[in-house]
Structures are given as structure tokens and as C-alpha cells.
Amino acid sequence: MKTIDLRGMGCPEPTIIAFRYLGRLDVGEEAEFLMDSSECAYTTYKLINNTRIAIASIKEANRVYRISVIKIRSSHASLLHT
């Protein structure tokens, strides 16, 4: 699993970067995104889960938010079934 450090960036930049990275993952691949903005982290977490192409979980420790993601279907398949 690759960890992408998005701390220190203003929202919505971390969300955009996370979504671009998610689009490049293969089905079954995992990634972890680190953020220090609670608003941006929870927005990213909710949006990823709402896409139905990945499952995300979020944990916070010492004001660092870890969003763990596993891709469950391709981006193109999700767009065809909306």
C-alpha cells in the first residue's frame, strides 16, 4: 500500500489529488492518504465512498487524518451504472 502525504495543502487540493490517484489504481489495490484538515479529510472520505469504486475508512490521531482506500471496481464501470 502506498501512502500519499497531502498534509499542509489547502482544500480542495488534497481531495483532487486523492481522486486522481484513486483513478490510477487497479481493482484490489490499496492506498492511504494523509491529511491535516478535518473538513477536507471527511469530505474526501465521503466522496470516495459515494463513488462506489472504492471503500474508504478514516482514522484520526494527533490531528492527522488517515484515509485508507481499497479500489473495488474500475472507474468506467461505476460511471455506466449510475
Helices and strands as residue ranges (DSSP letters): E 2-5, H 13-24, E 30-35, H 38-51, E 54-61, E 64-71, H 75-80
